Structures are given as C-alpha cells and as structure tokens.
Amino acid sequence: MSGCDFLTGIGCHVVVPASAAECKKSAIRGYGAVVVECEPSDQSRAEVACRTVRETAGVLIHPNQDPLVIAGQGTIGLEILQQVHPNPTATPQPHSNTPTPQQHPNPTATPQPHSNAPTPQQRP
C-alpha cells in the first residue's frame, strides 16, 4: 500500500506493531507512507486502524482479509516463478500473517485471460 502512495500521491497510513523490525518501518516511510504504531496484538491493530481511518477520513484496506489483496498475493508467487525459473524445484511458502497456500489459486497455474479475478482498477 505504501508503494501505491508513492506512485499516486494519495496519502497512506500503515498500522504496524511497535515491535516490528525497524527496516520494515523504514521501508514503509521510504515510500512516503506514515507509520502508525500499535501494540503487537490483533485487538490493538484493529483499534488503531479504525481510529486512524476515522481521523484521516481514510479507507481501510485489510492486509490479509481483503479479497483483492489476497488475489494479488496469489499472483506474486506466480510472477516470481515466471521471472526466476520456468521449471522450479521449490515453491515459496507464505509466512507471517499472509494467507496459507490453500487460500491461493494454484501458484504454478497459467493465468487465464477469461479469469474472473478482479483487477486493482476494479476496486470500488
């Protein structure tokens, strides 16, 4: 999301635990986004995110529950495989709070032009 802020100039606030690695927070700031720290719990993250949305008149884009974000994460693996090696001997696995492989479409499948997957331009 902070990359979108960098490209579009639309403001972006990213809620991260205060205990997050400084390099992560620095990278977020490097794209021009505002880092908003919270306690390292789901409840604190949700409360701080809701407060930030209210205070900034923003829109919440959930990092791992938004269907368009999940779809985008699924295609990242496919893009990596296509760019790195056409016949991989290993596949990347998600970590942290990213969706599990079962939530992704087949990461080695060929994209279909008739896919019903939404594009970023279709976001309401």
Backbone as JSON Lines, residues from 0, in Angstrom:
{"i":0,"aa":"M","n":[0.81,-1.19,0.0],"ca":[0.0,0.0,0.0],"c":[0.86,1.25,0.0]}
{"i":1,"aa":"S","n":[1.96,1.19,0.74],"ca":[2.8,2.39,0.76],"c":[3.4,2.65,-0.62]}
{"i":2,"aa":"G","n":[3.57,1.6,-1.42],"ca":[4.04,1.78,-2.79],"c":[3.03,2.52,-3.63]}
{"i":3,"aa":"C","n":[1.74,2.25,-3.4],"ca":[0.69,2.98,-4.11],"c":[0.72,4.45,-3.74]}
{"i":4,"aa":"D","n":[0.98,4.72,-2.47],"ca":[1.1,6.11,-2.03],"c":[2.22,6.8,-2.8]}
{"i":5,"aa":"F","n":[3.32,6.11,-2.93],"ca":[4.48,6.65,-3.64],"c":[4.14,6.95,-5.1]}
{"i":6,"aa":"L","n":[3.42,6.05,-5.74],"ca":[3.11,6.2,-7.16],"c":[1.98,7.18,-7.44]}
{"i":7,"aa":"T","n":[1.0,7.28,-6.54],"ca":[-0.18,8.09,-6.81],"c":[-0.22,9.41,-6.07]}
{"i":8,"aa":"G","n":[0.53,9.5,-4.98],"ca":[0.47,10.7,-4.16],"c":[-0.69,10.72,-3.19]}
{"i":9,"aa":"I","n":[-1.49,9.66,-3.19],"ca":[-2.59,9.54,-2.24],"c":[-1.98,9.16,-0.9]}
{"i":10,"aa":"G","n":[-2.39,9.8,0.16],"ca":[-1.84,9.52,1.48],"c":[-2.09,8.09,1.92]}
{"i":11,"aa":"C","n":[-1.14,7.55,2.67],"ca":[-1.26,6.18,3.15],"c":[-0.72,6.11,4.57]}
{"i":12,"aa":"H","n":[-1.49,5.5,5.46],"ca":[-1.06,5.25,6.83],"c":[-1.03,3.74,7.01]}
{"i":13,"aa":"V","n":[0.08,3.22,7.51],"ca":[0.24,1.78,7.69],"c":[0.38,1.5,9.18]}
{"i":14,"aa":"V","n":[-0.54,0.69,9.71],"ca":[-0.51,0.32,11.12],"c":[0.38,-0.9,11.29]}
{"i":15,"aa":"V","n":[1.41,-0.76,12.11],"ca":[2.34,-1.86,12.37],"c":[2.62,-1.94,13.86]}
{"i":16,"aa":"P","n":[2.92,-3.13,14.36],"ca":[3.28,-3.25,15.77],"c":[4.54,-2.43,16.07]}
{"i":17,"aa":"A","n":[4.58,-1.82,17.24],"ca":[5.76,-1.05,17.64],"c":[7.0,-1.94,17.65]}
{"i":18,"aa":"S","n":[6.81,-3.24,17.83],"ca":[7.93,-4.17,17.88],"c":[8.4,-4.63,16.5]}
{"i":19,"aa":"A","n":[7.77,-4.13,15.44],"ca":[8.18,-4.53,14.08],"c":[9.61,-4.1,13.82]}
{"i":20,"aa":"A","n":[10.27,-4.83,12.96],"ca":[11.66,-4.52,12.62],"c":[11.77,-3.09,12.07]}
{"i":21,"aa":"E","n":[12.79,-2.4,12.51],"ca":[12.98,-1.01,12.07],"c":[13.15,-0.92,10.56]}
{"i":22,"aa":"C","n":[13.76,-1.95,9.95],"ca":[13.94,-1.9,8.49],"c":[12.58,-1.94,7.78]}
{"i":23,"aa":"K","n":[11.6,-2.64,8.37],"ca":[10.25,-2.67,7.79],"c":[9.61,-1.29,7.88]}
{"i":24,"aa":"K","n":[9.69,-0.68,9.06],"ca":[9.1,0.64,9.24],"c":[9.81,1.68,8.37]}
{"i":25,"aa":"S","n":[11.1,1.54,8.25],"ca":[11.88,2.46,7.41],"c":[11.49,2.32,5.94]}
{"i":26,"aa":"A","n":[11.28,1.09,5.5],"ca":[10.87,0.87,4.1],"c":[9.5,1.49,3.84]}
{"i":27,"aa":"I","n":[8.58,1.35,4.8],"ca":[7.24,1.94,4.65],"c":[7.36,3.45,4.53]}
{"i":28,"aa":"R","n":[8.16,4.05,5.41],"ca":[8.37,5.5,5.35],"c":[9.05,5.92,4.05]}
{"i":29,"aa":"G","n":[9.95,5.07,3.57],"ca":[10.68,5.37,2.34],"c":[9.76,5.53,1.14]}
{"i":30,"aa":"Y","n":[8.6,4.87,1.18],"ca":[7.63,5.02,0.1],"c":[6.7,6.21,0.34]}
{"i":31,"aa":"G","n":[6.91,6.93,1.44],"ca":[6.12,8.12,1.69],"c":[4.93,7.92,2.6]}
{"i":32,"aa":"A","n":[4.74,6.71,3.09],"ca":[3.6,6.43,3.97],"c":[3.93,6.82,5.41]}
{"i":33,"aa":"V","n":[2.89,7.01,6.19],"ca":[3.02,7.31,7.61],"c":[2.91,6.01,8.39]}
{"i":34,"aa":"V","n":[3.87,5.73,9.24],"ca":[3.82,4.54,10.09],"c":[3.05,4.9,11.35]}
{"i":35,"aa":"V","n":[2.02,4.13,11.65],"ca":[1.23,4.31,12.87],"c":[1.44,3.05,13.7]}
{"i":36,"aa":"E","n":[2.09,3.22,14.85],"ca":[2.43,2.06,15.66],"c":[1.28,1.65,16.58]}
{"i":37,"aa":"C","n":[1.23,0.34,16.86],"ca":[0.24,-0.22,17.77],"c":[0.92,-1.27,18.62]}
{"i":38,"aa":"E","n":[0.19,-1.79,19.59],"ca":[0.7,-2.9,20.39],"c":[0.68,-4.16,19.52]}
{"i":39,"aa":"P","n":[1.52,-5.14,19.83],"ca":[1.57,-6.35,19.0],"c":[0.44,-7.33,19.3]}
{"i":40,"aa":"S","n":[-0.79,-6.91,19.0],"ca":[-1.94,-7.8,19.16],"c":[-2.97,-7.46,18.09]}
{"i":41,"aa":"D","n":[-3.78,-8.45,17.74],"ca":[-4.82,-8.21,16.74],"c":[-5.8,-7.13,17.2]}
{"i":42,"aa":"Q","n":[-6.14,-7.16,18.49],"ca":[-7.09,-6.18,19.01],"c":[-6.54,-4.76,18.9]}
{"i":43,"aa":"S","n":[-5.29,-4.57,19.3],"ca":[-4.69,-3.24,19.22],"c":[-4.59,-2.78,17.77]}
{"i":44,"aa":"R","n":[-4.18,-3.68,16.9],"ca":[-4.06,-3.31,15.48],"c":[-5.41,-2.87,14.93]}
{"i":45,"aa":"A","n":[-6.46,-3.61,15.27],"ca":[-7.8,-3.27,14.77],"c":[-8.26,-1.92,15.33]}
{"i":46,"aa":"E","n":[-8.04,-1.7,16.63],"ca":[-8.45,-0.44,17.24],"c":[-7.7,0.75,16.65]}
{"i":47,"aa":"V","n":[-6.39,0.61,16.5],"ca":[-5.59,1.7,15.96],"c":[-5.94,1.94,14.49]}
{"i":48,"aa":"A","n":[-6.18,0.88,13.74],"ca":[-6.57,1.04,12.33],"c":[-7.89,1.78,12.22]}
{"i":49,"aa":"C","n":[-8.88,1.39,13.02],"ca":[-10.19,2.06,12.98],"c":[-10.07,3.53,13.37]}
{"i":50,"aa":"R","n":[-9.29,3.8,14.41],"ca":[-9.09,5.19,14.84],"c":[-8.41,6.0,13.73]}
{"i":51,"aa":"T","n":[-7.41,5.41,13.09],"ca":[-6.68,6.1,12.02],"c":[-7.6,6.39,10.84]}
{"i":52,"aa":"V","n":[-8.46,5.44,10.5],"ca":[-9.42,5.65,9.41],"c":[-10.34,6.81,9.74]}
{"i":53,"aa":"R","n":[-10.85,6.84,10.98],"ca":[-11.74,7.94,11.4],"c":[-11.02,9.29,11.34]}
{"i":54,"aa":"E","n":[-9.81,9.33,11.9],"ca":[-9.07,10.59,11.99],"c":[-8.63,11.13,10.63]}
{"i":55,"aa":"T","n":[-8.41,10.25,9.67],"ca":[-7.9,10.68,8.37],"c":[-8.96,10.66,7.28]}
{"i":56,"aa":"A","n":[-10.19,10.23,7.63],"ca":[-11.25,10.03,6.64],"c":[-10.77,9.08,5.55]}
{"i":57,"aa":"G","n":[-10.02,8.09,5.98],"ca":[-9.43,7.14,5.04],"c":[-10.31,5.93,4.78]}
{"i":58,"aa":"V","n":[-9.73,4.99,4.08],"ca":[-10.39,3.73,3.75],"c":[-9.48,2.62,4.24]}
{"i":59,"aa":"L","n":[-10.04,1.65,4.95],"ca":[-9.25,0.53,5.45],"c":[-9.1,-0.52,4.36]}
{"i":60,"aa":"I","n":[-7.87,-0.85,4.04],"ca":[-7.59,-1.98,3.16],"c":[-6.86,-3.0,4.02]}
{"i":61,"aa":"H","n":[-7.56,-4.07,4.38],"ca":[-7.01,-5.06,5.29],"c":[-5.86,-5.8,4.62]}
{"i":62,"aa":"P","n":[-4.75,-6.02,5.34],"ca":[-3.57,-6.63,4.72],"c":[-3.71,-8.1,4.36]}
{"i":63,"aa":"N","n":[-4.68,-8.81,4.96],"ca":[-4.8,-10.23,4.63],"c":[-6.23,-10.75,4.61]}
{"i":64,"aa":"Q","n":[-7.21,-9.87,4.68],"ca":[-8.61,-10.29,4.61],"c":[-9.35,-9.69,3.42]}
{"i":65,"aa":"D","n":[-8.76,-8.73,2.75],"ca":[-9.37,-8.1,1.58],"c":[-9.2,-9.04,0.38]}
{"i":66,"aa":"P","n":[-10.29,-9.4,-0.29],"ca":[-10.2,-10.35,-1.42],"c":[-9.24,-9.9,-2.52]}
{"i":67,"aa":"L","n":[-9.17,-8.6,-2.77],"ca":[-8.26,-8.12,-3.82],"c":[-6.8,-8.22,-3.38]}
{"i":68,"aa":"V","n":[-6.55,-8.02,-2.09],"ca":[-5.19,-8.19,-1.58],"c":[-4.79,-9.65,-1.66]}
{"i":69,"aa":"I","n":[-5.7,-10.54,-1.26],"ca":[-5.41,-11.97,-1.33],"c":[-5.13,-12.39,-2.77]}
{"i":70,"aa":"A","n":[-5.94,-11.91,-3.7],"ca":[-5.72,-12.24,-5.11],"c":[-4.35,-11.75,-5.57]}
{"i":71,"aa":"G","n":[-3.99,-10.56,-5.16],"ca":[-2.68,-10.02,-5.53],"c":[-1.54,-10.81,-4.94]}
{"i":72,"aa":"Q","n":[-1.69,-11.26,-3.68],"ca":[-0.65,-12.07,-3.07],"c":[-0.5,-13.39,-3.8]}
{"i":73,"aa":"G","n":[-1.62,-13.92,-4.29],"ca":[-1.56,-15.18,-5.03],"c":[-0.79,-15.04,-6.32]}
{"i":74,"aa":"T","n":[-0.92,-13.9,-6.97],"ca":[-0.21,-13.73,-8.25],"c":[1.26,-13.37,-8.06]}
{"i":75,"aa":"I","n":[1.63,-12.9,-6.88],"ca":[3.04,-12.59,-6.63],"c":[3.88,-13.85,-6.8]}
{"i":76,"aa":"G","n":[3.43,-14.95,-6.21],"ca":[4.16,-16.21,-6.33],"c":[4.3,-16.64,-7.78]}
{"i":77,"aa":"L","n":[3.23,-16.5,-8.53],"ca":[3.26,-16.86,-9.95],"c":[4.26,-15.98,-10.71]}
{"i":78,"aa":"E","n":[4.25,-14.68,-10.42],"ca":[5.17,-13.78,-11.1],"c":[6.62,-14.12,-10.77]}
{"i":79,"aa":"I","n":[6.88,-14.45,-9.51],"ca":[8.25,-14.82,-9.12],"c":[8.68,-16.07,-9.89]}
{"i":80,"aa":"L","n":[7.8,-17.06,-9.91],"ca":[8.14,-18.3,-10.62],"c":[8.4,-18.05,-12.1]}
{"i":81,"aa":"Q","n":[7.59,-17.2,-12.72],"ca":[7.76,-16.92,-14.14],"c":[9.06,-16.18,-14.42]}
{"i":82,"aa":"Q","n":[9.46,-15.3,-13.5],"ca":[10.65,-14.49,-13.72],"c":[11.94,-15.22,-13.36]}
{"i":83,"aa":"V","n":[11.88,-16.05,-12.33],"ca":[13.08,-16.68,-11.82],"c":[13.43,-17.95,-12.57]}
{"i":84,"aa":"H","n":[12.45,-18.81,-12.75],"ca":[12.75,-20.11,-13.36],"c":[11.47,-20.73,-13.88]}
{"i":85,"aa":"P","n":[11.46,-21.15,-15.13],"ca":[10.23,-21.71,-15.68],"c":[9.88,-23.09,-15.12]}
{"i":86,"aa":"N","n":[10.87,-23.82,-14.6],"ca":[10.63,-25.16,-14.03],"c":[11.2,-25.21,-12.62]}
{"i":87,"aa":"P","n":[10.49,-24.65,-11.66],"ca":[11.04,-24.55,-10.3],"c":[11.22,-25.91,-9.64]}
{"i":88,"aa":"T","n":[12.22,-25.99,-8.78],"ca":[12.44,-27.19,-7.98],"c":[11.91,-27.0,-6.57]}
{"i":89,"aa":"A","n":[11.49,-25.79,-6.24],"ca":[10.9,-25.48,-4.94],"c":[9.89,-24.37,-5.15]}
{"i":90,"aa":"T","n":[8.95,-24.26,-4.23],"ca":[7.97,-23.18,-4.32],"c":[8.03,-22.34,-3.06]}
{"i":91,"aa":"P","n":[7.87,-21.03,-3.19],"ca":[7.88,-20.17,-2.0],"c":[6.66,-20.44,-1.14]}
{"i":92,"aa":"Q","n":[6.83,-20.34,0.16],"ca":[5.73,-20.54,1.09],"c":[5.47,-19.25,1.84]}
{"i":93,"aa":"P","n":[4.21,-18.92,2.09],"ca":[3.9,-17.69,2.83],"c":[4.34,-17.8,4.28]}
{"i":94,"aa":"H","n":[4.55,-16.67,4.89],"ca":[4.91,-16.62,6.3],"c":[4.22,-15.43,6.93]}
{"i":95,"aa":"S","n":[4.45,-15.22,8.2],"ca":[3.85,-14.11,8.92],"c":[2.34,-14.25,8.88]}
{"i":96,"aa":"N","n":[1.63,-13.19,8.57],"ca":[0.17,-13.27,8.56],"c":[-0.38,-13.25,7.14]}
{"i":97,"aa":"T","n":[0.4,-13.78,6.2],"ca":[-0.1,-13.88,4.83],"c":[-0.99,-15.11,4.72]}
{"i":98,"aa":"P","n":[-1.87,-15.16,3.75],"ca":[-2.76,-16.31,3.62],"c":[-2.0,-17.61,3.39]}
{"i":99,"aa":"T","n":[-2.6,-18.71,3.79],"ca":[-1.98,-20.01,3.6],"c":[-2.08,-20.42,2.14]}
{"i":100,"aa":"P","n":[-1.25,-21.39,1.71],"ca":[-1.31,-21.81,0.3],"c":[-2.7,-22.26,-0.13]}
{"i":101,"aa":"Q","n":[-3.49,-22.81,0.8],"ca":[-4.83,-23.26,0.44],"c":[-5.73,-22.09,0.07]}
{"i":102,"aa":"Q","n":[-5.39,-20.89,0.47],"ca":[-6.21,-19.72,0.15],"c":[-5.83,-19.13,-1.21]}
{"i":103,"aa":"H","n":[-4.74,-19.6,-1.78],"ca":[-4.28,-19.09,-3.06],"c":[-4.72,-20.0,-4.18]}
{"i":104,"aa":"P","n":[-4.89,-19.45,-5.36],"ca":[-5.06,-20.32,-6.52],"c":[-3.75,-21.07,-6.74]}
{"i":105,"aa":"N","n":[-3.76,-22.08,-7.54],"ca":[-2.56,-22.87,-7.82],"c":[-1.45,-21.93,-8.28]}
{"i":106,"aa":"P","n":[-0.35,-21.8,-7.49],"ca":[0.68,-20.81,-7.83],"c":[1.45,-21.14,-9.09]}
{"i":107,"aa":"T","n":[1.36,-22.36,-9.59],"ca":[2.08,-22.69,-10.81],"c":[1.16,-22.75,-12.02]}
{"i":108,"aa":"A","n":[-0.1,-22.41,-11.82],"ca":[-1.05,-22.44,-12.93],"c":[-0.8,-21.28,-13.88]}
{"i":109,"aa":"T","n":[-1.14,-21.47,-15.1],"ca":[-1.03,-20.41,-16.09],"c":[-2.23,-19.48,-15.97]}
{"i":110,"aa":"P","n":[-2.01,-18.17,-15.91],"ca":[-3.16,-17.26,-15.82],"c":[-4.05,-17.4,-17.05]}
{"i":111,"aa":"Q","n":[-5.32,-17.32,-16.84],"ca":[-6.28,-17.47,-17.92],"c":[-6.86,-16.1,-18.26]}
{"i":112,"aa":"P","n":[-6.91,-15.75,-19.54],"ca":[-7.44,-14.43,-19.92],"c":[-8.91,-14.27,-19.56]}
{"i":113,"aa":"H","n":[-9.64,-15.37,-19.38],"ca":[-11.06,-15.28,-19.06],"c":[-11.3,-15.32,-17.56]}
{"i":114,"aa":"S","n":[-10.25,-15.16,-16.77],"ca":[-10.37,-15.22,-15.31],"c":[-11.34,-14.15,-14.8]}
{"i":115,"aa":"N","n":[-12.07,-14.49,-13.75],"ca":[-12.99,-13.54,-13.12],"c":[-12.32,-12.77,-11.99]}
{"i":116,"aa":"A","n":[-11.02,-12.98,-11.8],"ca":[-10.32,-12.3,-10.72],"c":[-10.34,-10.79,-10.97]}
{"i":117,"aa":"P","n":[-10.69,-10.01,-9.94],"ca":[-10.74,-8.56,-10.12],"c":[-9.35,-7.97,-10.27]}
{"i":118,"aa":"T","n":[-9.26,-6.88,-10.96],"ca":[-8.0,-6.16,-11.11],"c":[-8.02,-4.96,-10.17]}
{"i":119,"aa":"P","n":[-6.85,-4.38,-9.87],"ca":[-6.83,-3.21,-9.0],"c":[-7.71,-2.07,-9.51]}
{"i":120,"aa":"Q","n":[-7.85,-1.95,-10.83],"ca":[-8.67,-0.88,-11.38],"c":[-10.15,-1.08,-11.05]}
{"i":121,"aa":"Q","n":[-10.55,-2.31,-10.7],"ca":[-11.95,-2.6,-10.4],"c":[-12.29,-2.35,-8.94]}
{"i":122,"aa":"R","n":[-11.3,-1.94,-8.14],"ca":[-11.56,-1.69,-6.71],"c":[-12.57,-0.55,-6.6]}
{"i":123,"aa":"P","n":[-13.6,-0.75,-5.77],"ca":[-14.62,0.3,-5.61],"c":[-14.04,1.56,-5.0]}
